[in-house]
Amino acid sequence: MLLGPLLFVLLVWSASNNIKTSGNSDISNPVPWIIIISIFAPIAVGLCIFGWYCWKEEYNDEITNQR
């Protein structure tokens, strides 16, 4: 549950450190970082939701009801 926000903050921190206006490499260009962050944001939200359901033991109810 905490992995999603932690990885998202780490990704944004890494992007802010690597984007440079005077850089010539691809990692210093903000466009790839915007694409990567926009793809990873829903994944981070999904990790939070999955962690919340695991914390509340929602998946255990499905297993015990099928038996």
C-alpha positions in Angstrom: 0.0 0.0 0.0 2.9 2.3 0.7 4.9 1.2 -2.3 2.8 3.1 -4.9 3.2 6.6 -3.4 6.8 5.9 -2.5 7.7 4.9 -6.1 5.8 7.8 -7.5 7.6 10.3 -5.3 10.9 8.7 -6.2 10.1 8.9 -9.9 9.1 12.6 -9.7 12.2 13.3 -7.7 14.4 11.6 -10.2 12.7 13.5 -13.0 13.3 16.8 -11.3 17.0 16.0 -10.8 17.6 14.8 -14.4 15.8 17.5 -16.4 18.2 20.1 -17.4 17.8 22.9 -20.0 21.4 22.7 -21.1 21.6 18.9 -21.3 22.0 17.2 -24.7 21.0 13.6 -23.8 17.5 12.1 -23.9 17.3 11.9 -20.1 17.5 15.7 -19.7 14.5 16.2 -22.0 11.2 16.7 -20.1 9.0 15.0 -22.7 10.1 11.3 -21.9 9.7 12.0 -18.2 6.1 13.3 -18.7 5.3 10.2 -20.7 6.8 7.9 -18.1 5.1 9.7 -15.2 1.7 9.7 -17.0 2.0 5.9 -17.6 3.2 5.1 -14.1 0.7 7.2 -12.2 -2.3 4.8 -12.7 0.0 1.9 -11.9 0.9 3.5 -8.6 -2.8 4.1 -7.8 -3.5 0.5 -8.6 -0.7 -0.6 -6.2 -2.4 1.5 -3.5 -5.8 0.0 -4.2 -4.4 -3.5 -4.2 -2.6 -2.9 -1.0 -5.7 -1.5 0.6 -7.8 -4.6 -0.4 -5.1 -6.9 0.9 -4.9 -4.9 4.2 -8.7 -5.3 4.6 -8.4 -9.0 3.7 -10.9 -8.7 0.9 -9.3 -11.5 -1.1 -9.6 -13.9 1.8 -13.4 -13.7 1.6 -13.4 -14.7 -2.0 -11.3 -17.8 -1.3 -13.3 -19.0 1.6 -16.7 -18.5 -0.2 -15.6 -20.7 -3.1 -14.8 -23.7 -1.0 
